[in-house]
Amino acid sequence: MVQMTLESKTVIVPGEGPNPEGGDEVEVHYDCYLDTGEKVDSTRERGCPLVYTVNSAAVIPGLEQCVTSMQAGEKCSVSVPPDLAYGDAGSPGGAIPPNTPIKYEVELVSIAAKPRSPSSMSVEERLQAAMDAKEQGNHLLVQGNLQDAHKHYNLALEYFDGLDEPPTELADRVKTMKVSINLNLSNLYLRQGNWVSTILHCSEVLKLDPRCAKALFRRGRANTEFGAIEEGRRDLLEAAKLEPQNAEIRRELENCKRRLREAESRQKDFFSRMLVGACMTDTQTGDRGEVKEGQGDQQQQQPPSSGSGYGGNGRADEMEDG
């Protein structure tokens, strides 16, 4: 990796303590500007700091290098060249054009040591850690970074591994969080056209909340696209019952019904062609077995040889079938 010179960084407010290390969780506020001075992103304006794990590829290299040079409480500004920002491609969504240098004003709010394993955390701690990971996933999803959003959503779910029976007073919060994370994953997979994973995560939601119209809608759409059209129709019908005024559900249901009719029509055509083919085969077989004109008397005069059974006689077969 190309190292950014610290000369491009200016400390505005000094911090104290050690620098973040790989695996540490950091909380950061930043404002991002083009070299023209136009602001293109701001955690402060969103009202939500950026929380991520150092060396997890959650941010661009230039911002990562800046953060790992800071101390808790520090504020600084830093210029990031294109090769450490969004390079030739530009940012997802186009806010930052290709090959554009950018400037950050960064505050390192806090540094937390490498996260503990879920098994060593209380249920409250698991809920908070899952919330932080989910919100970071949401932020990455909005930016168009589906790969890293996926990582954070899966991390959020991992905080509930081994938690089969949470305390009664926290059970609803755990269920709500798991529903939310699985819905976000289903949305991500739906956008990618990954129908199987969409179906799996929607099914996880419906185990927890069978009346979740959003999960029924997404699973119905995924089933339809996957070719399980009847299953898709059932899900979409159920979603439409729960939200009868939802125009998007109604449109998808009509699309599903249309595709079901088309599938049934193709099936009828297929069996019709099979039937016609079978009839033509029977006719050709019968023609090969017919007695030619002038041979009838000869056959009546001569008994059949041992090798000429009646099964090859087309007319006899036709009469028998009739």
C-alpha positions as CSV (number, residue, x, y, z in Angstrom):
1,M,0.0,0.0,0.0
2,V,1.2,3.5,-0.8
3,Q,1.8,5.4,2.4
4,M,0.4,8.8,2.7
5,T,2.9,11.4,3.9
6,L,2.0,12.8,7.3
7,E,2.8,16.3,5.8
8,S,-0.7,16.1,4.2
9,K,-2.2,15.8,7.7
10,T,-2.8,18.9,10.0
11,V,-3.6,18.4,13.6
12,I,-6.4,20.8,14.7
13,V,-7.0,19.5,18.2
14,P,-4.5,17.1,19.8
15,G,-5.6,13.8,21.4
16,E,-4.1,11.6,23.9
17,G,-3.2,7.9,24.4
18,P,-2.1,5.2,22.0
19,N,-3.0,5.0,18.3
20,P,-5.6,2.4,17.1
21,E,-4.3,-1.0,16.2
22,G,-5.7,-3.7,13.9
23,G,-8.8,-5.3,15.4
24,D,-9.6,-2.2,17.6
25,E,-13.0,-0.7,17.1
26,V,-13.0,3.1,16.5
27,E,-15.7,5.7,16.5
28,V,-15.1,8.5,14.0
29,H,-16.8,11.7,12.9
30,Y,-15.8,13.2,9.6
31,D,-16.7,15.7,6.9
32,C,-15.5,14.9,3.3
33,Y,-14.9,17.5,0.7
34,L,-13.9,17.6,-3.0
35,D,-10.9,19.7,-3.9
36,T,-13.3,22.4,-5.0
37,G,-14.5,22.7,-1.4
38,E,-17.9,21.0,-2.0
39,K,-19.0,18.8,0.9
40,V,-20.0,15.3,-0.3
41,D,-20.4,13.3,2.9
42,S,-20.7,14.0,6.6
43,T,-21.3,11.8,9.6
44,R,-22.3,14.8,11.6
45,E,-25.0,15.8,9.2
46,R,-26.3,12.2,9.4
47,G,-26.2,12.4,13.2
48,C,-24.4,9.0,13.3
49,P,-20.7,8.5,13.8
50,L,-18.7,5.9,11.7
51,V,-18.0,2.9,13.9
52,Y,-15.7,0.2,12.3
53,T,-13.0,-2.3,13.0
54,V,-9.4,-1.2,12.1
55,N,-8.0,-3.2,9.1
56,S,-11.4,-4.6,8.2
57,A,-11.5,-2.8,4.8
58,A,-14.5,-0.8,5.9
59,V,-13.1,2.5,4.8
60,I,-10.9,3.8,2.0
61,P,-7.1,3.4,2.5
62,G,-6.4,7.1,3.0
63,L,-9.0,7.5,5.8
64,E,-7.7,4.3,7.4
65,Q,-4.1,5.6,7.4
66,C,-5.2,8.9,8.9
67,V,-7.3,7.3,11.7
68,T,-4.5,4.9,12.7
69,S,-2.1,7.9,13.1
70,M,-4.5,9.6,15.5
71,Q,-5.1,9.5,19.2
72,A,-8.5,9.5,21.0
73,G,-10.0,13.0,21.0
74,E,-7.8,14.2,18.2
75,K,-9.2,16.4,15.3
76,C,-7.3,16.8,12.1
77,S,-7.6,17.6,8.4
78,V,-6.0,15.4,5.8
79,S,-5.7,15.4,2.0
80,V,-6.1,12.1,0.3
81,P,-4.8,11.4,-3.2
82,P,-7.0,9.5,-5.7
83,D,-5.1,6.2,-5.4
84,L,-5.9,6.1,-1.7
85,A,-9.4,7.3,-2.2
86,Y,-11.8,6.1,-5.0
87,G,-9.3,5.8,-7.8
88,D,-10.3,5.4,-11.4
89,A,-13.8,4.3,-10.6
90,G,-15.0,7.1,-8.4
91,S,-17.3,6.6,-5.5
92,P,-20.5,4.5,-5.8
93,G,-23.3,6.8,-6.8
94,G,-20.9,9.3,-8.5
95,A,-20.6,11.9,-5.7
96,I,-16.8,11.7,-6.0
97,P,-15.7,11.6,-9.7
98,P,-12.9,9.3,-10.9
99,N,-9.3,10.3,-10.1
100,T,-10.3,13.0,-7.7
101,P,-8.4,14.0,-4.6
102,I,-10.5,14.5,-1.5
103,K,-10.1,16.2,1.9
104,Y,-11.3,15.0,5.3
105,E,-11.8,16.7,8.5
106,V,-11.7,13.9,11.0
107,E,-12.3,13.5,14.7
108,L,-11.3,10.2,16.4
109,V,-14.0,10.1,19.1
110,S,-13.0,6.9,20.8
111,I,-10.9,3.7,20.5
112,A,-12.1,0.4,21.9
113,A,-9.9,-2.6,22.3
114,K,-10.5,-5.6,20.0
115,P,-14.1,-6.8,20.6
116,R,-14.7,-9.6,22.9
117,S,-16.2,-12.9,21.7
118,P,-20.0,-12.9,22.0
119,S,-20.0,-15.7,24.6
120,S,-18.2,-13.4,27.0
121,M,-20.7,-10.6,26.6
122,S,-23.9,-9.9,28.4
123,V,-27.2,-9.8,26.4
124,E,-27.2,-6.0,26.7
125,E,-23.7,-5.9,25.3
126,R,-24.6,-8.2,22.5
127,L,-27.5,-6.0,21.6
128,Q,-25.4,-2.9,21.5
129,A,-22.6,-4.5,19.5
130,A,-25.1,-5.9,17.0
131,M,-26.7,-2.4,16.7
132,D,-23.4,-0.8,16.0
133,A,-22.5,-3.4,13.4
134,K,-25.9,-3.1,11.7
135,E,-25.7,0.7,11.5
136,Q,-22.3,0.5,10.0
137,G,-23.7,-2.0,7.5
138,N,-26.5,0.4,6.7
139,H,-24.0,3.2,6.1
140,L,-22.0,1.0,3.7
141,L,-25.1,-0.2,1.9
142,V,-26.1,3.4,1.2
143,Q,-22.7,4.1,-0.2
144,G,-23.1,1.1,-2.5
145,N,-20.5,-1.0,-0.8
146,L,-22.5,-4.2,-0.8
147,Q,-19.6,-6.5,0.0
148,D,-18.6,-4.7,3.3
149,A,-22.2,-4.1,4.2
150,H,-22.7,-7.9,4.0
151,K,-19.7,-8.4,6.3
152,H,-21.1,-6.1,9.0
153,Y,-24.6,-7.5,8.8
154,N,-23.2,-11.0,9.3
155,L,-21.1,-9.8,12.2
156,A,-24.2,-8.3,13.7
157,L,-25.9,-11.7,13.6
158,E,-22.9,-13.5,15.0
159,Y,-23.4,-11.6,18.3
160,F,-26.4,-13.7,18.9
161,D,-24.7,-17.1,18.3
162,G,-25.3,-19.4,21.2
163,L,-28.0,-17.2,22.6
164,D,-31.0,-19.6,22.4
165,E,-33.1,-18.3,25.3
166,P,-32.4,-14.7,26.2
167,P,-33.9,-13.3,29.5
168,T,-37.6,-12.7,29.2
169,E,-37.3,-8.9,29.6
170,L,-34.8,-8.8,26.7
171,A,-36.3,-11.4,24.4
172,D,-38.4,-8.9,22.4
173,R,-35.4,-6.7,21.8
174,V,-33.3,-9.6,20.6
175,K,-36.1,-10.8,18.3
176,T,-36.6,-7.3,16.9
177,M,-32.9,-6.9,16.2
178,K,-32.6,-10.3,14.5
179,V,-35.6,-9.5,12.4
180,S,-34.1,-6.2,11.4
181,I,-30.7,-7.7,10.5
182,N,-32.1,-10.5,8.5
183,L,-34.4,-8.1,6.6
184,N,-31.4,-6.0,5.7
185,L,-29.5,-9.0,4.5
186,S,-32.6,-10.1,2.4
187,N,-32.6,-6.6,0.9
188,L,-28.9,-6.8,0.0
189,Y,-29.3,-10.2,-1.6
190,L,-32.4,-9.1,-3.5
191,R,-30.5,-6.2,-5.0
192,Q,-27.7,-8.6,-6.0
193,G,-30.2,-11.1,-7.6
194,N,-29.2,-13.8,-5.1
195,W,-32.6,-15.4,-4.9
196,V,-31.7,-18.4,-2.7
197,S,-30.0,-16.3,0.0
198,T,-32.9,-13.8,-0.1
199,I,-35.4,-16.7,0.5
200,L,-33.3,-18.1,3.3
201,H,-33.0,-14.8,5.3
202,C,-36.7,-14.0,4.7
203,S,-37.6,-17.4,6.1
204,E,-35.5,-16.6,9.2
205,V,-37.5,-13.5,9.6
206,L,-40.8,-15.3,9.2
207,K,-39.8,-17.9,11.9
208,L,-39.7,-15.0,14.3
209,D,-42.5,-12.9,12.9
210,P,-44.9,-14.8,10.6
211,R,-46.8,-11.7,9.8
212,C,-43.9,-9.6,8.5
213,A,-45.3,-8.3,5.2
214,K,-41.8,-7.1,4.0
215,A,-40.3,-10.6,4.4
216,L,-43.3,-12.2,2.7
217,F,-43.0,-9.7,-0.2
218,R,-39.3,-10.2,-0.7
219,R,-39.5,-14.0,-0.4
220,G,-42.4,-14.0,-2.8
221,R,-40.5,-11.9,-5.3
222,A,-37.3,-14.1,-4.9
223,N,-39.3,-17.3,-5.3
224,T,-41.0,-15.9,-8.5
225,E,-37.6,-15.0,-10.0
226,F,-36.1,-18.3,-8.9
227,G,-38.9,-20.2,-10.8
228,A,-40.9,-21.3,-7.8
229,I,-43.8,-19.2,-9.0
230,E,-46.6,-20.9,-7.1
231,E,-44.7,-20.5,-3.8
232,G,-44.1,-16.8,-4.7
233,R,-47.8,-16.3,-5.4
234,R,-48.7,-17.7,-2.0
235,D,-46.2,-15.4,-0.2
236,L,-47.4,-12.3,-2.2
237,L,-51.0,-13.1,-1.5
238,E,-50.3,-13.3,2.2
239,A,-48.4,-10.0,2.0
240,A,-51.3,-8.4,0.2
241,K,-53.7,-9.5,2.9
242,L,-51.5,-7.9,5.5
243,E,-51.0,-4.6,3.6
244,P,-53.9,-4.4,1.1
245,Q,-53.1,-0.7,0.2
246,N,-49.4,-1.4,-0.7
247,A,-49.1,-0.7,-4.4
248,E,-45.7,-2.4,-4.7
249,I,-47.0,-5.6,-3.4
250,R,-50.1,-5.5,-5.7
251,R,-47.8,-4.9,-8.7
252,E,-45.5,-7.8,-7.8
253,L,-48.5,-10.0,-7.3
254,E,-49.9,-9.2,-10.7
255,N,-46.5,-9.9,-12.2
256,C,-46.4,-13.2,-10.4
257,K,-49.9,-14.2,-11.7
258,R,-48.9,-13.2,-15.2
259,R,-45.8,-15.4,-15.1
260,L,-47.8,-18.2,-13.6
261,R,-50.2,-18.0,-16.5
262,E,-47.3,-18.0,-19.0
263,A,-45.8,-21.0,-17.3
264,E,-49.1,-22.9,-17.4
265,S,-49.4,-22.0,-21.1
266,R,-45.9,-23.2,-21.9
267,Q,-46.7,-26.4,-20.1
268,K,-49.9,-27.0,-22.1
269,D,-48.0,-26.3,-25.3
270,F,-45.3,-28.8,-24.3
271,F,-47.7,-31.6,-23.5
272,S,-49.7,-30.8,-26.7
273,R,-46.5,-31.2,-28.8
274,M,-45.7,-34.4,-26.9
275,L,-49.2,-35.8,-27.7
276,V,-48.9,-34.8,-31.4
277,G,-45.5,-36.4,-31.6
278,A,-46.8,-39.6,-30.0
279,C,-49.7,-39.8,-32.4
280,M,-47.4,-39.3,-35.4
281,T,-45.2,-42.1,-34.1
282,D,-48.2,-44.4,-33.7
283,T,-49.3,-43.6,-37.2
284,Q,-45.9,-44.2,-38.7
285,T,-45.6,-47.5,-36.9
286,G,-49.1,-48.5,-38.1
287,D,-48.2,-47.6,-41.7
288,R,-45.2,-49.9,-41.6
289,G,-47.3,-52.8,-40.4
290,E,-50.2,-52.4,-43.0
291,V,-50.7,-55.2,-45.5
292,K,-50.1,-54.1,-49.1
293,E,-52.7,-54.5,-51.8
294,G,-52.6,-57.9,-53.4
295,Q,-51.0,-59.6,-50.5
296,G,-54.1,-60.3,-48.4
297,D,-55.2,-63.4,-50.3
298,Q,-51.7,-64.8,-50.3
299,Q,-51.6,-64.3,-46.5
300,Q,-54.9,-66.0,-46.1
301,Q,-53.8,-68.9,-48.1
302,Q,-50.5,-69.3,-46.2
303,P,-50.4,-69.7,-42.4
304,P,-48.1,-67.2,-40.7
305,S,-44.6,-68.3,-40.1
306,S,-43.4,-68.7,-36.5
307,G,-41.5,-65.4,-36.7
308,S,-44.5,-63.1,-37.7
309,G,-46.5,-62.5,-34.6
310,Y,-49.7,-60.4,-34.7
311,G,-48.1,-57.5,-32.8
312,G,-46.7,-56.0,-36.0
313,N,-50.1,-55.9,-37.8
314,G,-51.1,-52.2,-37.8
315,R,-54.8,-52.7,-38.7
316,A,-55.3,-55.3,-36.0
317,D,-53.7,-53.0,-33.4
318,E,-55.9,-50.1,-34.4
319,M,-59.1,-52.2,-34.1
320,E,-58.0,-53.6,-30.7
321,D,-57.2,-50.1,-29.4
322,G,-60.6,-48.8,-30.7
